[in-house]
Amino acid sequence: MLKLGQVFLVALLASVSVLSAVADEARGVTYDGRSLIINGRRELLFSGSIHYPRSTPEMWGDILQKAKKGGVNVIQTYVFWNVHEPVQGQYNFNGNYDLVKFIKMIGQLRMYATLRVGPFIEAEWNFGGFPYWLREVPNITFRTDNEPFKYHMKNFTEVIVKKMKDEKLFASQGGPIILSQIENEYTNIQLAYKALGTRYIQWAGTMAVGLKTGVPWIMCMQKDAPDPVINTCNGRNCGDTFTGPNSPNKPSLWTENWTAQYRVFGDPPSLRSAEDLAYSVARFFSKNGTLANYYMYYGGTNFGRTPSSFVTTRYYDEAPIDEYGLLREPKWGHLRDLHSALRLCKKALLWGTPSVQNLGEGLEARVYERPGTSICAAFLSNNNTRFPRQVMFKGIEYYLPQRSISILADCKTVVYNTGMVVSQHSSRNYHQSEIANKNLQWEMWRDNIPTTSDAPIQSKSPLELMSTTKDTTDYLWYTTSIELYPTDLPFRKDIIPVLQVANLGHLMHAFVNGEYIESGHGSNIEKSFVLQIPIELKTGLNNISLLGATVGIPDSGAYMEHRFAGVHQVRLKGLNTGTLDLSLNGWAHKVGLDGEKLRIYTQGGSHRVQWAKAKGLGQSLTWYKAYFDAPEGNDPVAMQLGTMSKGMAWVNGKSIGRYWSSYLSPLGKPSQDVYHVPRAFLKPTDNLLVLLEEIGGKPEGVEILTVNRDVVCSIIHEKDPATVKSWKTKGGLIRTVADDVKPRAHLQCAEDKKIVKVEFASYGNPFGSCGSYSVGNCSAANSQKVVEQRCLGRSQCSVKVERKNFDKAGSLCPDVLKTLAVQVRCGNGKSSPSKAGEGRDS
């Protein structure tokens, strides 16, 4: 017979066992038609794409923390097959490819993760993430019901899932991963494969679900995603374009909301306003959405040869966190405030009953409320893109700017409007580094221009470039020779032979008898091109050497295994004997440049050639090297390459990516001429900088820069809402946490910096943007003094936008709606001017 204490112990152990079973059952991720349910709880999810290979591990922590401070609670990343398995069966998860470390850091910050396994990812990434060796698997056809492809796709997916399981990184194991994605935007190419495509997508979903991760799988833009896989939306306005999940028991998820537009060489700048981005997200959540992902939240840098065809080294720099890891304001702050406003509506959005009220043409109220309680939230929308409107809702009049949404967290109080930015603005500044540029002395070495005797790969006609280089380099030499007699050459001086080369892409440099003649290139839209250039030929043997090059492998489309590049057809025109087709003349090929093979961009390899002092405009195919010390301070580092043409740059043996300053946009400027150099690449002194210049440039114009966003601004109108921080929810009611809820100009410096100067202040009707404000015809004389009293010497300050602060008599332009514009400079005690050129941007 058990004693009382023993009975109690047995009961206690039984209850613990039951609780443990309940906890195990709750752990993981399920879903219904309303939302994801994570570990038994519904959540509003604000997600941001941050790709681990596009920054350094030393930057990850800071970027993730800034994302969390911005209200993001999910980090989305692709998995990059070609960096993890560059050689079949040989895996690499080191350095900035350390996926496990990245996911663990997300978990340590108590954030969730979405793992987009793919393994096709597109992502403006070389070959869409596929390793080159996959192209050479016999009888393979990518992304269709093809056994060789399915075998390798499944194998890599299993490798990644096992790696995550082994580290207990799925939410079902207590880790941060709440969603996984298989395939990517397959609907864009599905029709090309007909029934094979339909069978493939069904197989892919079933295969993924069979891996039993304990979290849902998703397919983006895939209406026929097989159950239980969730189909999701990609695009700029999924609140209006998404037709919804393919089953009523699946939630509405938005996997890509493009924060700007990625750029290719030749593109002009592309922007997306903070107001437009906020409107799209508020619209989606007002229409039953519960997860929205910003693509990208931090774009980063395409190091080395990682970007796809023609994509710039800088990636989604216009995201809320810019390429250097600095906050791009007001985008970051305006979205942070949006997330806070939506969280004030959490109970209504997740448990309320939705309804829609028409308030007039282009006007509506979307309401979520729980009958019998005070829980209520409303989204008042003005969908007119040109005109603001006044609307009546529940007996109260509200002002709605054009194409904006006001969020009423209690169906009465406006806590946020997507079109009214009350967060601060910032301007990015580049400064010449005194230390780094002090002793920048350039040396040069010219690569060899081969002839047929130097090129080992022989064929009758020019070989296809990618299948010859196997993506080990951008470059492939094509060489041939032709012997001419005096009677072959034109007798008249006004007739000159013309070399005509049809090229499948992407770029080519032509040399005749060792002399550089001309370059030609395609574009991201049309990669092939024809180069026609007059050339000088001589009696006797003439050597023609063509350097073909890719600028990344295309990342999308059907039948990706059948993409081609390089020299296709060669003709000589203008000879006495007529047009001479050299396409079958016999060609010799050489993979890569000698400087690449010698690795002269590394410290050890740089001693393998004889360098000479560089002077003036250099020749084509010239390598340059110089040494510099790390710039002063801790600000990010960049390099100005506007005086160079086309090539690649390395710092201490690490490639910072391709540059192409000579490819101008329609605006007459390079798509990118400033390049990020991560601090993690640098040593305190004697950093080796190497440039490979393909066409010709002036290295004397190269500058090492530091980058900051020390210029901080605010522009607030009298009728703007107060910051969303002024409110909190308690018992379903909205309560103020500030002394008042009047609009204020809020200014805050980064990290340990303080406001060292008020560069502009005007209360009245100022105009302009951050970095270029101007005083209007109405401005309070004491504007500068008021702001200086409240802000100088502080890391952050707040200035109330009300007349008694600036116009106690009330006589300043009484009929003008007042605006306060402020621009300050942050620093460590002194300020320096921004560099001319790219200088400031927003």
C-alpha positions in Angstrom: 0.0 0.0 0.0 1.4 3.4 -1.0 1.9 6.1 1.6 0.4 9.6 1.2 3.7 11.1 0.1 4.2 8.4 -2.5 0.7 8.9 -3.9 1.4 12.6 -4.2 4.7 11.9 -6.0 3.0 9.6 -8.5 0.3 12.2 -9.1 2.9 14.9 -9.6 4.8 12.8 -12.1 1.7 12.0 -14.0 0.7 15.6 -14.2 4.2 16.6 -15.4 3.9 13.8 -18.0 0.6 15.2 -19.2 1.9 18.8 -19.3 4.9 17.6 -21.2 2.7 15.8 -23.8 0.6 18.9 -24.2 3.7 21.1 -24.6 5.1 18.7 -27.2 1.8 18.8 -29.1 1.7 22.6 -29.0 5.3 22.9 -30.1 5.7 23.4 -33.9 3.7 25.3 -36.5 0.1 24.6 -37.7 -2.3 26.9 -39.5 -5.9 27.6 -40.4 -7.6 30.1 -42.7 -6.8 32.9 -40.3 -3.1 32.6 -39.5 -0.1 30.5 -38.7 -0.2 29.1 -35.2 3.2 28.9 -33.7 3.7 26.8 -30.6 0.0 27.1 -30.0 -0.2 30.9 -30.4 -1.4 33.1 -33.3 1.0 35.7 -34.4 1.1 38.8 -36.7 4.3 38.3 -38.6 6.5 41.0 -40.1 9.2 39.4 -42.1 12.4 40.7 -43.8 14.6 39.1 -46.3 18.3 39.1 -45.3 20.6 36.8 -47.3 23.6 35.5 -45.4 26.0 35.3 -48.4 25.4 38.9 -49.2 27.2 40.2 -46.1 29.9 39.0 -43.7 29.3 37.1 -40.5 30.8 40.1 -38.7 27.8 42.1 -40.0 25.0 39.6 -39.3 24.4 40.5 -35.7 24.1 44.2 -36.2 21.9 43.8 -39.3 19.6 41.3 -37.5 19.3 43.6 -34.4 18.4 46.6 -36.6 15.7 44.4 -38.2 14.3 43.5 -34.8 14.3 47.1 -33.7 12.4 47.9 -36.9 9.6 45.6 -35.7 10.6 42.6 -37.8 10.0 39.3 -36.1 10.8 36.9 -39.0 13.9 36.7 -41.1 13.6 35.1 -44.5 16.5 33.7 -46.5 17.2 31.6 -49.5 19.5 28.6 -49.4 22.2 29.0 -52.1 22.9 25.6 -53.6 25.9 26.6 -55.8 27.9 28.0 -52.8 27.1 25.1 -50.6 27.9 22.3 -53.2 30.2 23.9 -55.8 31.6 20.5 -56.6 29.2 17.6 -56.6 29.3 15.9 -53.2 31.6 18.5 -51.7 29.9 20.8 -49.3 30.9 24.2 -48.0 29.1 25.9 -45.0 32.0 28.1 -43.8 32.4 31.9 -43.5 29.5 33.8 -44.9 28.1 30.5 -46.1 27.6 29.3 -42.5 23.8 28.8 -42.7 23.6 27.1 -39.3 25.3 30.0 -37.6 23.0 32.5 -39.3 19.8 30.7 -38.3 21.0 30.3 -34.8 21.7 34.0 -34.5 18.1 34.6 -35.6 16.9 32.3 -32.8 19.1 33.9 -30.2 17.4 37.2 -30.9 14.0 35.5 -30.3 13.0 35.9 -33.9 11.6 33.4 -36.4 13.0 32.3 -39.7 11.6 31.2 -43.1 14.0 28.9 -45.0 13.5 29.1 -48.7 15.3 25.9 -49.7 14.3 26.1 -53.4 16.7 24.7 -54.4 16.0 26.9 -57.4 16.0 30.4 -56.0 16.4 32.9 -58.9 17.3 35.8 -56.5 19.4 37.6 -59.1 22.0 35.0 -58.1 24.3 33.2 -60.5 22.4 30.5 -62.4 19.5 30.9 -60.0 21.4 29.1 -57.3 22.1 26.0 -59.4 25.7 24.7 -59.3 27.3 24.6 -62.7 28.0 20.8 -62.5 24.2 20.2 -62.5 24.1 21.4 -66.1 26.5 18.6 -67.2 24.5 15.7 -65.6 23.6 13.4 -68.6 20.0 13.7 -69.9 19.0 16.4 -67.4 16.3 19.0 -67.8 15.9 21.4 -65.0 12.7 21.9 -63.0 10.4 19.4 -64.7 9.4 15.8 -64.3 12.9 14.6 -65.1 14.5 11.8 -63.1 18.1 13.1 -63.1 17.0 16.6 -61.9 14.6 15.3 -59.3 17.3 13.0 -57.9 19.8 15.8 -57.4 17.1 18.3 -56.2 15.8 15.9 -53.6 19.3 15.0 -52.5 20.3 18.6 -51.8 16.9 19.4 -50.1 17.5 16.3 -47.8 21.0 17.5 -47.0 19.7 20.9 -45.9 16.7 19.6 -44.0 18.9 17.0 -42.2 21.4 19.8 -41.3 18.6 21.9 -39.8 17.2 18.9 -37.9 20.6 17.9 -36.6 21.0 21.4 -35.1 17.3 21.4 -33.9 16.5 24.5 -35.8 12.9 23.8 -36.8 10.2 25.2 -34.6 8.9 21.7 -34.0 12.3 21.1 -32.3 12.3 24.4 -30.4 14.2 26.3 -33.1 13.4 29.4 -35.0 12.4 28.0 -38.5 8.6 28.3 -38.8 8.3 27.9 -42.6 10.2 26.3 -45.4 9.8 26.9 -49.1 10.1 24.4 -52.0 10.6 25.6 -55.6 10.2 29.2 -56.4 7.8 31.1 -58.7 7.3 28.0 -60.8 4.1 29.3 -62.4 6.2 31.6 -64.5 7.5 28.7 -66.6 5.1 25.9 -65.9 3.3 26.1 -69.2 6.5 25.5 -71.0 6.6 21.9 -69.6 2.9 21.2 -70.0 1.9 18.0 -68.2 5.5 17.3 -67.1 5.4 20.6 -65.2 2.2 19.8 -63.4 3.5 16.4 -62.4 6.8 18.0 -61.2 5.2 20.5 -58.9 3.0 17.9 -57.3 6.0 15.7 -56.8 8.1 18.6 -55.3 5.4 19.4 -52.8 4.9 15.8 -51.8 8.6 15.2 -51.5 9.1 18.2 -49.2 6.1 17.3 -47.0 7.5 13.8 -46.7 10.7 15.2 -45.0 8.6 15.7 -41.9 10.0 19.0 -40.5 7.1 19.7 -38.3 6.6 23.1 -40.0 4.5 24.0 -43.1 6.0 24.2 -46.6 5.1 27.0 -48.9 5.2 27.6 -52.7 5.2 31.2 -53.9 2.9 32.2 -56.8 1.7 28.6 -57.1 -2.1 28.3 -57.3 -1.9 24.5 -57.7 0.4 23.9 -54.7 -0.6 20.5 -53.4 -2.1 20.2 -49.9 -0.9 20.8 -47.3 1.6 23.2 -49.0 0.5 26.8 -48.7 0.5 29.0 -51.9 1.7 32.5 -51.3 1.9 35.8 -53.1 4.9 37.8 -54.5 4.6 41.3 -55.9 4.2 45.0 -54.9 0.5 45.0 -54.1 -0.6 41.6 -52.9 -3.4 43.2 -50.9 -5.1 43.8 -54.3 -3.5 41.3 -56.6 -3.5 38.1 -54.5 -6.5 35.9 -55.4 -6.0 34.1 -52.1 -4.9 30.7 -50.8 -6.1 27.7 -52.8 -7.9 26.3 -49.8 -10.1 28.1 -47.2 -8.1 26.5 -44.4 -4.8 28.1 -45.5 -3.7 31.6 -44.4 -2.8 34.5 -46.6 0.9 34.9 -46.7 3.0 37.4 -48.7 6.5 36.1 -49.4 8.0 39.0 -51.5 7.0 42.6 -51.2 9.7 44.4 -53.3 11.1 47.3 -51.3 12.6 48.7 -54.5 13.9 47.1 -57.7 17.2 45.3 -58.1 19.5 47.0 -60.7 21.4 45.7 -63.6 24.3 47.5 -65.3 22.8 50.2 -67.5 19.9 50.8 -65.2 19.0 54.3 -63.8 18.2 54.6 -60.1 15.0 53.0 -58.9 13.2 54.0 -55.8 10.0 53.0 -53.9 8.7 55.4 -51.4 8.2 54.6 -47.8 4.6 55.7 -48.1 3.8 53.4 -51.0 5.5 50.4 -49.2 3.6 51.1 -46.0 0.3 51.4 -47.9 0.8 48.0 -49.5 1.4 46.3 -46.2 -1.4 48.0 -44.4 -3.7 47.0 -47.3 -2.7 43.4 -47.1 -3.2 43.1 -43.3 -6.6 44.9 -43.7 -7.6 42.1 -46.1 -6.9 39.1 -43.9 -3.1 38.9 -44.3 -1.1 37.9 -41.3 2.5 37.6 -42.7 4.2 40.0 -45.1 7.8 39.8 -46.1 9.9 42.7 -47.3 12.2 41.6 -50.2 14.7 42.9 -49.4 14.9 44.3 -45.9 18.7 44.3 -46.3 20.0 43.6 -49.7 23.8 43.7 -49.2 26.6 43.0 -51.7 27.0 40.5 -54.5 30.6 39.6 -53.8 32.8 38.0 -56.4 31.0 36.3 -59.3 27.8 35.6 -57.4 25.2 37.8 -59.2 23.3 36.7 -62.2 23.7 38.2 -65.7 24.3 42.0 -65.7 23.2 42.4 -62.1 25.1 45.1 -60.2 27.3 44.3 -57.2 25.1 46.5 -55.0 21.9 44.6 -54.3 18.6 46.3 -53.2 20.4 49.2 -51.7 17.1 51.0 -51.4 15.9 48.6 -48.7 15.1 49.7 -45.2 18.7 48.8 -44.3 21.2 49.9 -47.0 24.1 48.0 -48.5 26.4 49.2 -45.7 24.1 48.1 -42.9 22.9 51.7 -42.2 19.3 52.6 -41.6 17.7 54.1 -44.7 15.3 56.7 -43.3 12.4 57.3 -43.5 11.7 53.9 -44.9 13.0 52.0 -41.9 11.3 54.2 -39.3 8.0 54.5 -41.2 7.7 50.7 -41.5 8.7 50.3 -37.8 5.9 52.6 -36.9 3.5 50.6 -39.2 4.4 47.4 -37.4 3.8 49.0 -34.0 0.4 50.3 -35.2 -0.6 46.8 -36.5 0.5 45.3 -33.2 -1.9 47.6 -31.4 -4.6 45.9 -33.6 -3.4 42.4 -32.9 -6.4 41.0 -31.0 -8.9 42.5 -33.5 -7.0 41.2 -36.5 -6.4 37.7 -35.2 -9.7 37.1 -33.4 -12.1 39.8 -34.7 -14.9 39.5 -37.3 -14.1 41.3 -40.5 -16.5 43.6 -42.3 -16.3 46.2 -45.1 -18.0 49.6 -45.4 -18.2 51.7 -48.5 -17.4 55.3 -47.6 -17.6 56.7 -51.2 -15.8 56.3 -54.5 -12.4 54.8 -53.8 -13.1 55.1 -50.1 -13.7 52.2 -47.7 -13.4 51.1 -44.1 -12.3 47.6 -43.3 -13.2 46.7 -39.7 -12.3 43.9 -37.4 -14.2 43.7 -34.1 -15.3 41.2 -31.5 -19.0 41.7 -30.7 -19.7 42.2 -27.0 -16.1 43.5 -26.3 -14.2 46.7 -26.8 -11.8 45.0 -29.3 -12.1 46.8 -32.6 -9.7 48.1 -35.3 -10.4 49.9 -38.5 -8.5 50.6 -41.7 -9.8 53.7 -43.5 -8.6 53.6 -47.1 -8.4 56.3 -49.7 -7.4 54.4 -52.8 -7.5 57.6 -55.0 -3.9 58.2 -56.2 -4.4 62.0 -56.9 -6.7 63.6 -54.3 -7.0 63.6 -50.5 -10.4 63.0 -49.0 -12.5 63.7 -45.8 -14.5 60.7 -44.7 -17.1 60.1 -42.0 -16.7 56.9 -39.9 -18.8 56.2 -36.8 -19.8 59.8 -36.6 -16.3 61.2 -36.7 -14.6 63.0 -39.6 -11.2 61.8 -40.7 -8.7 63.3 -43.2 -7.1 60.8 -45.6 -4.2 61.9 -47.9 -4.2 60.4 -51.4 -3.6 56.7 -51.6 -3.3 56.2 -47.9 -4.7 54.2 -45.1 -5.4 55.4 -41.6 -5.2 52.7 -38.9 -7.7 53.2 -36.0 -6.5 50.8 -33.3 -9.8 51.2 -31.4 -12.0 52.2 -34.3 -11.7 55.8 -33.1 -8.1 56.9 -32.7 -5.8 57.4 -35.6 -2.4 55.9 -34.5 -0.9 55.8 -38.0 -1.4 56.9 -41.6 0.6 55.3 -44.4 0.9 58.6 -46.2 2.0 60.8 -43.3 5.7 60.2 -42.5 6.5 61.3 -38.9 9.7 59.3 -38.6 13.1 60.9 -39.3 14.9 61.1 -42.6 18.5 60.6 -43.3 21.1 61.4 -46.0 24.0 59.1 -46.8 27.4 60.8 -47.0 30.7 59.7 -48.4 34.0 61.1 -47.1 37.5 60.7 -48.4 39.6 58.8 -45.9 42.7 60.8 -45.0 44.5 57.7 -43.7 43.6 55.2 -46.5 44.3 57.6 -49.4 47.5 59.0 -47.9 50.0 56.7 -49.6 48.0 55.1 -52.4 50.7 54.3 -54.9 49.7 52.3 -58.0 51.7 49.6 -59.8 50.5 47.8 -63.0 51.0 44.6 -64.9 49.4 43.8 -68.3 48.0 40.4 -68.9 49.1 38.4 -71.9 47.2 38.5 -75.2 47.4 35.0 -76.5 47.8 33.8 -80.1 46.9 30.4 -81.5 50.1 28.9 -80.2 49.3 30.0 -76.6 45.8 28.6 -76.5 45.6 24.8 -75.8 41.9 24.0 -76.7 41.5 23.5 -80.5 38.4 23.3 -82.6 37.2 24.1 -86.1 34.8 26.7 -85.0 34.4 28.9 -81.8 33.3 27.0 -78.8 30.4 27.9 -76.6 31.7 29.9 -73.7 29.9 28.6 -70.6 30.4 24.9 -71.4 34.1 25.6 -71.9 34.8 27.7 -68.9 32.4 25.7 -66.7 31.8 28.9 -64.7 35.3 28.8 -63.2 35.9 32.3 -64.7 34.2 35.0 -66.7 36.7 34.8 -69.5 37.4 32.7 -72.6 40.0 33.6 -75.2 39.1 32.8 -78.9 42.1 33.1 -81.2 42.7 32.5 -84.9 45.1 33.6 -87.6 44.9 34.5 -91.2 47.7 35.1 -93.7 47.1 37.9 -96.2 48.9 38.8 -99.4 49.2 42.3 -100.7 46.5 41.6 -103.3 44.1 40.7 -100.5 44.2 44.1 -98.8 42.3 47.1 -100.2 44.2 49.3 -102.6 42.2 52.5 -101.8 42.9 54.4 -98.6 39.2 55.1 -98.0 38.5 51.4 -97.7 39.4 49.7 -94.4 38.8 46.1 -93.5 36.0 45.6 -90.9 35.9 42.8 -88.3 32.4 41.6 -87.7 31.7 39.3 -84.7 28.3 37.9 -83.8 28.4 37.1 -80.1 25.8 35.3 -78.0 26.7 37.4 -75.0 27.6 39.0 -72.8 30.8 41.0 -73.4 33.8 40.9 -75.7 37.1 42.7 -76.2 38.8 42.4 -79.6 42.5 42.4 -80.3 44.3 42.3 -83.6 48.0 41.6 -83.7 48.2 42.2 -80.0 46.6 45.6 -80.1 43.3 46.4 -78.4 40.7 47.4 -81.0 37.3 47.7 -79.4 34.8 46.2 -77.0 31.1 45.3 -77.4 28.4 44.0 -75.0 24.8 43.1 -74.8 22.3 44.0 -72.1 20.2 42.2 -69.5 17.3 42.2 -71.9 19.2 41.3 -75.1 22.4 39.5 -74.2 23.6 38.9 -77.8 25.2 41.6 -79.9 27.2 42.2 -83.1 30.5 44.0 -83.0 31.7 45.7 -86.2 34.9 47.7 -86.1 37.5 48.9 -88.7 40.8 47.2 -88.2 44.3 47.5 -89.6 45.7 44.3 -91.2 49.1 43.7 -92.6 50.7 41.6 -95.3 51.6 38.2 -93.8 50.3 36.5 -90.7 47.6 38.4 -88.7 46.4 37.2 -85.3 42.9 37.8 -84.1 42.3 37.4 -80.4 38.8 37.8 -79.0 38.2 37.8 -75.2 34.7 36.6 -74.6 33.2 37.1 -71.2 30.0 36.5 -69.2 28.7 38.9 -66.6 26.9 36.2 -64.5 24.8 33.3 -65.7 21.1 33.9 -66.2 19.0 33.1 -63.2 15.5 32.4 -64.6 13.3 31.1 -67.4 12.5 27.7 -68.8 15.2 25.3 -70.0 18.0 27.1 -68.1 20.4 24.2 -69.0 20.4 25.4 -72.6 21.7 29.0 -72.2 24.7 29.9 -74.3 27.3 32.7 -74.6 30.4 33.6 -76.5 31.6 34.1 -80.0 29.3 32.6 -82.6 30.3 33.9 -86.1 33.3 35.9 -87.3 33.7 37.7 -90.7 36.2 40.0 -92.3 34.6 42.5 -94.6 36.3 44.9 -97.1 39.0 42.7 -98.5 39.7 42.7 -102.2 38.6 39.0 -102.2 35.3 40.0 -100.7 33.8 39.0 -97.3 35.8 36.2 -95.6 34.0 34.0 -93.1 36.4 33.0 -90.4 33.9 31.0 -88.4 35.4 27.7 -89.6 38.9 29.0 -89.9 40.2 26.9 -87.0 40.1 28.4 -83.5 42.2 28.0 -80.4 40.8 28.7 -77.0 42.2 29.5 -73.5 40.2 29.5 -70.4 40.7 32.5 -68.1 43.4 35.1 -67.7 47.0 34.5 -66.7 46.6 36.9 -63.7 43.7 34.8 -62.5 45.6 31.6 -62.7 48.6 33.1 -60.9 46.2 34.6 -58.3 48.0 37.9 -58.4 45.1 39.4 -56.5 46.4 37.7 -53.3 49.5 38.6 -51.3 51.4 35.5 -52.2 50.4 35.5 -55.9 51.1 39.2 -56.4 54.9 38.4 -56.3 54.6 36.1 -59.3 54.7 38.9 -61.9 56.8 42.0 -62.5 54.9 45.1 -61.6 55.7 48.6 -63.0 54.7 52.0 -61.9 51.3 53.0 -63.2 50.9 56.3 -65.1 47.9 58.0 -66.6 45.3 56.2 -68.6 46.1 52.5 -68.6 45.8 49.9 -71.4 43.2 47.2 -71.7 43.6 44.0 -69.7 45.8 45.6 -67.0 46.1 44.6 -63.4 46.7 47.3 -60.8 47.8 47.0 -57.2 48.2 49.4 -54.3 48.4 49.2 -50.5 46.4 51.2 -48.0 45.8 51.4 -44.3 42.4 50.9 -42.8 40.3 54.1 -42.7 39.9 56.0 -39.5 36.9 55.4 -37.2 34.4 52.6 -37.4 32.1 53.8 -40.2 31.6 51.4 -43.2 34.2 51.6 -46.0 33.6 52.0 -49.7 35.7 52.5 -52.8 35.1 55.1 -55.6 35.8 53.4 -59.0 34.2 56.0 -61.3 37.5 56.6 -63.2 37.8 52.9 -64.1 35.9 51.1 -66.9 35.1 47.4 -66.4 36.6 44.7 -64.3 36.8 43.3 -60.8 38.3 44.4 -57.5 39.9 42.5 -54.6 40.9 43.5 -51.2 43.4 41.2 -49.4 42.5 38.4 -51.8 38.7 38.7 -51.3 36.6 39.9 -54.3 34.3 42.8 -53.6 32.6 42.1 -57.0 32.5 43.2 -60.6 32.5 46.9 -61.5 31.4 48.5 -64.7 31.6 52.2 -64.5 31.7 52.7 -68.3 28.3 51.2 -68.8 26.1 54.3 -68.5 22.4 54.5 -67.8 20.1 56.6 -70.0 20.8 59.4 -67.5 24.5 59.4 -68.6 25.8 58.0 -65.3 27.1 54.6 -64.2 24.6 52.4 -62.5 27.1 51.9 -59.8 30.5 53.6 -59.2 30.9 53.2 -55.4 31.6 49.7 -54.0 31.3 48.3 -50.5 34.5 47.1 -48.8 33.5 45.2 -45.6 35.5 46.2 -42.6 35.9 42.5 -42.0 38.1 42.3 -45.1 40.6 44.8 -43.8 43.7 44.7 -41.6 44.9 47.7 -39.6 47.7 48.4 -42.2 49.0 47.3 -45.6 45.8 46.1 -47.2 46.4 44.8 -50.7 44.0 46.4 -53.3 44.0 44.8 -56.7 42.0 45.9 -59.8 41.6 44.0 -63.0 40.8 46.6 -65.6 39.5 45.1 -68.9 39.2 48.2 -71.1 41.3 51.0 -69.6 41.0 53.3 -66.7 42.8 55.8 -64.4 43.6 54.2 -61.0 44.8 57.6 -59.7 41.1 58.6 -59.5 40.3 55.6 -57.2 39.4 56.7 -53.7 38.8 54.9 -50.4 35.8 56.4 -48.6 34.0 56.1 -45.3 30.2 56.1 -45.3 27.7 57.4 -42.8 24.2 58.7 -42.4 25.2 61.4 -40.0 22.8 63.9 -41.7 19.5 63.4 -40.0 16.3 65.3 -40.7 12.7 65.6 -39.8 9.8 67.4 -41.6 6.5 67.5 -39.6 3.3 69.3 -40.4 0.9 70.6 -37.7 -1.9 68.2 -38.8 0.3 65.1 -38.8 -0.5 62.4 -36.3 1.7 61.9 -33.3 4.2 59.1 -33.4 2.6 55.6 -32.8 4.8 55.3 -29.7 2.2 57.7 -28.0 -0.2 54.8 -27.5 -0.4 51.4 -26.0 -3.2 48.9 -25.5 -4.6 47.8 -22.2 -7.6 45.6 -21.7 -8.5 46.1 -25.3 -8.5 49.9 -24.9 -6.1 52.4 -26.4 -4.3 54.6 -23.9 -1.8 57.4 -24.3 1.6 57.0 -22.8 2.8 60.5 -23.7 1.9 63.8 -22.0 0.1 64.8 -25.2 -0.3 63.4 -28.6 0.8 66.4 -30.7 3.1 66.0 -33.6 6.8 66.2 -32.9 10.1 66.2 -34.8 12.1 63.3 -33.5 15.8 63.1 -34.3 18.2 60.4 -33.3 21.9 59.7 -34.1 23.3 56.3 -34.8 25.2 54.4 -32.1 27.4 56.5 -29.9 27.2 59.7 -31.9 25.6 63.0 -30.8 24.1 66.0 -32.6 27.0 68.4 -33.2 25.4 70.9 -35.5 21.9 72.1 -36.5 22.4 72.7 -40.3 18.8 73.8 -41.0 15.7 74.7 -39.0 12.6 76.5 -40.2 9.1 76.7 -38.7 6.7 78.0 -41.4 6.5 76.7 -44.9 10.0 75.3 -45.8 10.4 73.0 -48.7 12.8 70.4 -50.1 14.2 67.1 -48.9 16.8 65.9 -46.5 20.1 67.4 -47.5 18.6 70.2 -49.5 15.9 72.1 -47.5 15.1 75.7 -48.3 13.3 78.4 -46.3 10.0 79.4 -47.8 8.3 82.9 -47.6 7.2 82.2 -44.0 9.7 81.2 -41.3 10.0 81.9 -37.6 13.1 83.9 -36.8 13.9 81.8 -33.7 13.6 78.4 -35.5 17.4 77.7 -35.3 17.6 78.7 -31.7 14.7 76.6 -30.5 16.0 73.5 -32.2 19.6 74.1 -30.9 18.4 74.4 -27.3 16.6 71.1 -27.5 19.0 69.1 -29.6 22.7 70.2 -29.6 25.0 67.8 -27.7 22.3 65.1 -27.4 22.1 61.7 -29.0 18.4 62.2 -29.6 15.9 65.0 -29.2 12.3 65.8 -29.7 10.8 69.2 -30.8 7.1 69.8 -30.5 5.4 71.3 -33.5 3.3 73.9 -32.0 3.0 77.7 -32.3 3.8 78.6 -28.8 7.3 77.3 -29.3 8.1 79.4 -32.3 5.3 82.0 -32.6 4.0 83.0 -29.2 2.3 86.1 -30.6 0.5 84.1 -33.2 1.3 86.6 -35.9 3.4 84.4 -38.2 1.6 83.8 -41.4 -1.7 83.1 -39.7 -3.3 81.6 -42.8 -0.4 79.1 -43.5 -0.5 75.5 -42.2 2.8 75.3 -40.4 5.6 72.9 -41.0 8.8 72.3 -39.1 11.8 71.1 -41.1 15.0 70.3 -39.2 18.4 69.0 -40.5 21.1 68.1 -38.0 24.6 66.5 -38.3 25.6 63.8 -35.9 29.2 63.1 -35.0 31.8 62.4 -32.4 32.6 66.1 -31.8 33.4 67.4 -35.2 31.9 67.2 -38.7 33.4 66.9 -42.1 31.9 67.8 -45.5 30.5 65.2 -47.8 32.5 64.1 -50.8 31.6 65.6 -54.1 30.3 63.1 -56.7 27.8 60.6 -55.4 28.0 62.7 -52.2 24.7 62.6 -50.4 21.7 60.4 -51.2 18.6 59.4 -49.4 
